[in-house]
Amino acid sequence: QSAAIYLFDSGCRWGAFVGMICWGMVSYLAVLPLALFWRWLEERSVSLLVALTAVLVGVHLVHPYVFFVLALPMAALYLRARRTLGWRHHLLVVGVAAVTVLANLWWMLPSFRFWHYILDSGFYLDATIDFLVTDYLGLLQEPSVSGVMALRTSFRFLALGAAVLGL
């Protein structure tokens, strides 16, 4: 069944092509470091801080854009609690961030050579209204937006229509 879905929908294959499977997984897992950080701000437990560091390192290894998911809510939590934190706690927060960056340097440093490829990923799903027509007709308009796989939008609409009629 999963192979049929993979072959049926070029979006599934496009997701595998551009790393969206990792992005989906890390979007789901991003709740863990956020919850651990919130809990640490409440309890100030060393074991929570160690767990937070390990989870942050792990989710950044899965997909680096998790930084953009976590930065704003974690900064808001930190700013809310900043007056209740001692100087040691501030240093511990900086230490968690530093360990996360240091643990990911092995892939970050070489990837800066290929930054122009990373910048291209921002065009994914940046379609305009004319993509409705070209996708429906199975025409590939812009590979950086639609992907490089065959489009089967008309077949998907036919299958959707048959399902609606069946119901």
N, C-alpha and C positions, 0 to 999 in steps of 0.2 A: 504494500500500500504506500509506504513512504517513497519507494522508487517511482511509483506512478505519479505521485505529487511532484517529485523532483523533476521528472521528465515533462510533466504537464505544464508546469509554471516556470517560465524562464526567470521569474523573479527569485525563485529558490536558488537557481544556479547562479544568478547574478549576485545574490547574497553571499554565496560561497566564494565567488570570484573577488569581491571587494572587501571581504572580512566582516560582513554583517552578521554572520553567525556568532563570531566572537563578540561583536558589539551588543547583540541581543543578550548574550550570556552575561556580559559584564554589566549591562544595564539592570539586569535582575539582581546580580550579586552586589551592586553598589549600595544596597540597603544595609548590608552587613557592616562595612566600616563606618557608615554614618551612625548606625545604632550603637556600635561599640564606642565611638567618640562621644556620643551623647551620654552613654552610661558612664564612661570614664569621667566626664565633667561633673557628673553627679556624685560618684563614689571615690574617684582618685585612686583606684586600685592598680597596683603594678601589673597584676596578671591581665587586667583589661587593656592596659597600654601595650603589653607584649602581643596580645591577640590582635589589637588594632594595627600594630606595625606589620605583623605577618599577613593579615588580610589585605592591608593597603598595598604591600609589595606584590601580593598575589594577583589582585585585580588589575594592577597596572601592567603586570606581565601578560595578562589575557588580552587587554586592549588599552592602549595609552590614552584614548579619548575619555576614559572614565574620569580623568582629571577634571574635565569640563562639567561632568555630572556632579562631582563631589565638591569642587572648590567653593562654590557659592553657599551651599547649605552648611558645610563645615566651617567656613569663615563666619557665617552668621551665628552659629553655635558658639564659636570661639569668642566673638565680639560680645555676645550676650553674657558670657561667663568671665570675661577678662578681669573684672574687678575682684572676683572671688579667688582668682588664681594667684599663687605666690610666684616669686621669680623662678623657683625650681620647676614649677608646673609649666611656666612659659617656655623654659629651656627644654622640657620634655616634649612639648608640642613641636618645637623647632627640630628636636632630635628625631621625632617620628617622621617628619617631612624629609629630613636629610637622609635618614636610612632608606626611605622609599626611593628617593632619587638615586642614591648610591647603588642600591640593589638593582636598579634598572639601567645603570650606565652602560652595562655590557652591550645592550642593543641600541641605546640612545645615541651614543657617540658615532657609531658607523652610519646610523640612519640620517644624520644631518647632511651627509653627502648626497642623499637622495630626497632632500626636502621638497623639490619641485614635484615629485610624485605624490607626496603627502598632501600638498596643497590642492592637487587635482581632485582629491576625494571629496572636497566640499561641493562639487557639482552634482553629486549623487542625489537623485530625486528632486532636482531643481528644474522640473519640467514646466512648460507653459501650455496654454490651451491647445495649441496646434499639435501637441503630442497625442492628444486624444484621437485625432484623425489618423496620424501616421502609425500609432500603436495598433489601432483597430484594423488598419489595412495590412499590418505586418511589416511595415517599412521601418528601417532603422534610420532615425533622424540624426541623433547625436550619441555616439557610443559612450561618452563620459557621463551621460545622463541616463540613457536607457539600458546601457550595458552592451555587451558584444554577443549576446546569445540571441537566438531567433525569438521573435515576438509572436505570441499566439493569443493575442487579445481577442480577436474575433471568435476563436474557438472557445475561449473561456466564457465569453458572453453567450455563445450558443449552449454551452454546458449549463450555465446559470439559468438561462431561459428554460431549458428542458427540466431542470430541477424545480423551478417555480411551477411549471405546468404539471409536473408530477405530483407536487404537493397539493 
